[in-house]
Amino acid sequence: MIQTEQQYQTLLERIEVLLKESKNIENQHAKGHIELNVLSDLVADYEEKNFPVKMPLLADVIKLRMAALGINQKELSKLLGVSTSRVSEYLTGKSEPTLRIARKISKTLEIEPAIVLGV
């Protein structure tokens, strides 16, 4: 169990050394392979505890998908069947979509329902 930032950094450095030798990655029976797996698990546990990944904000995800799809607010409002001002409220975080609109956002923009619903 990693308890300090210094221990964490030391293990990261050791992992980098182990990754430089291909046998540590490819050969399951190599001593370095076993060490690499154990250290990687320790680092992953530490990172989950100390650097949790937060759920992205719906507004940010919508903006990213709009950019990826090459659509603007007006086009999105037509796809969702809401006003452009309502879309603007979603994008600024001033308003949350209704369940019906959340479903449309999820399907139209291909965004995971859990992100749209904030669960």
ABEGO torsion letter per residue (X at the ends): XBABAAAAAAAAAAAAAAAABAAAAABAABAAAAAAAAAAAAAAAAAAAABBBBBBBAAAAAAAAAAAAGBBAAAAAAAAGBBAAAAAAAAAGABBBBAAAAAAAAAAAGBBAAAAAGX
